[in-house]
Amino acid sequence: MITRISRGALLAASFLLTGCGGGAVAATGHTTAQAAPSPSPSAAPVSAEAAPSQLPGVGPRMLARISPGTRQVVLVTGRGANSPRSTVGLYARTGTGWRAEANWPAHNALRGWSAHHMGGDLRSPIGVYTLSDAGGLLSDPGTKLPYDHGSGFVSPGTGFEGESLAGSFDYVVAIDYNRAPGTSPLDWTRPLGAARGGGIWFHVDHGGPTHGCVSIAESHMKELLRTLDPARHPVVVMGDADSLRH
C-alpha cells in the first residue's frame, strides 16, 4: 500500500519523467469500471473522404484522423514548434461543418511540440486523441465525463517561471495519449511504454509553460468539463500551427 508521503513523492518525480500529471497514484473515486489498455494512443484514423471539414488551420491529414462519429473537437493550436503558448478552441459538429463555441488562451509544454513525444522532452504531443476521463482535487463541477475526485490530484513545487503550481490539478481532463481510456487520469498504464511519457492533461493554468500538458484558466476548465459529452465522442486535435495545417 502506498503511504501519503510516498504517493506525493512519486507524483512529484513523475513531473520530471512524464507529463504534467504523470499518473502516479491509483484512482480511488472513478465513477466507471476500468477498460483494458488500448494499443493506440489516439482516435482511429479514417479516410480523408469521410473526415469533417472547416476546422480552421487543420489540414487533410489531421482531419482524416477524426472519426465521422465525433461531434466535439477541442482544437489546440500552438504559436510555433518551439513555443509554450497556444490557443484552445471548442467546436461542435453540425450538418454543414464545425461551429466555434469558445476560444481561450493557453499554455503548452516549455519547449513546444513533438510528433514523437518522449517522457521528459518538455514537449506536448502532436496528434488527435480521444477525451474519455476527468478528475480533480475539487468536486465535480458538472461534467458528463467519468470524474475521479480525490486527494491524488496534487501539484507540488513551482513552475518554470517560479510560479506556484498549487491548484493546477483542481480540475483535469485526461488526453488519451499513451494511456488506457476508461480509467482515472491518475492511472499509470502506458500502452506505448514508460519511455513515451504520459499523464498529458488539460488542467488549470498556473501562469507558465507545462511539462507536456495544455493549461487554461480555471473558469475555462470548468466550462470545458461541463461541455464535453462522451455521447458526442470528443477528441482533441493538438499541435503547432504548421504541423496542424498538413
Number of C-alpha atoms within 10 A of each C-alpha: 5 10 8 10 8 12 16 20 13 15 23 19 13 21 24 16 22 26 29 30 30 27 27 24 21 15 22 13 14 20 16 14 10 14 10 11 17 17 12 15 21 22 22 13 16 15 14 15 10 13 19 22 18 13 19 13 13 21 16 16 17 20 26 20 22 29 21 16 13 19 21 24 27 25 24 27 26 28 17 17 17 15 18 26 24 26 20 23 21 20 20 17 20 11 6 9 12 19 16 14 11 14 15 13 16 25 29 34 28 21 20 28 26 21 12 12 22 20 22 19 22 27 28 30 26 22 20 28 26 25 28 24 28 28 31 27 19 16 13 20 15 12 19 16 23 22 27 28 22 18 16 22 27 20 21 17 11 13 17 13 10 10 12 16 19 15 19 26 26 23 27 30 27 27 27 27 28 26 30 24 23 23 27 31 35 26 21 20 20 21 17 17 12 15 13 19 26 37 31 28 26 28 30 27 24 22 19 21 25 28 29 36 26 29 31 24 18 19 9 20 21 20 15 20 23 15 17 23 17 19 12 14 18 25 25 23 26 27 28 26 17 15 22 23 17 12
